[in-house]
Amino acid sequence: MPPIYAVNERSMNEKPTGVTANKTQRNLTLTWNDGHMSVYPFGLLRAACPCASCRGGHENMRAEPDETMFNANLPDSAETRLANIRAVGSYALTIVWEDGHDYGIYNWHYLRALCPCEQHRGKA
């Protein structure tokens, strides 16, 4: 079984310098300390929610998102509408969805691996 969370020098240095949510365009933008900009559709973020409930139990939780998440196409609904974002210490975000779900802790390493751009997609 792969480790639940692998730490390396790069993952320790991944930090955003800016976080912007656009509810009209339904996306979250992170600007990273290396200058890269990641734009996450809300549907992708919800489909890739890293909480144990969404992943089907603790044994299915991984440091990187499942590759199938990039093909998820969740429709506009309370499940994919952002209500709020909260910082979790200095290492992650929790997204509060309009349906009340707020269990996922999206750490910086996970979000960088979830970047949907061709350069970073699925690479940690």
Secondary structure, 3 states (H helix, E strand, C coil): CCCCCCCCHHHHHCCEEEEEEECCCCEEEEEECCCCEEEEEHHHHHHCCCCHHHHCCHHHCCCCCCHHHHHCCCCCCHHHCEEEEEEECCCEEEEEECCCCCCCEEEHHHHHHCCCCCCCCCCC
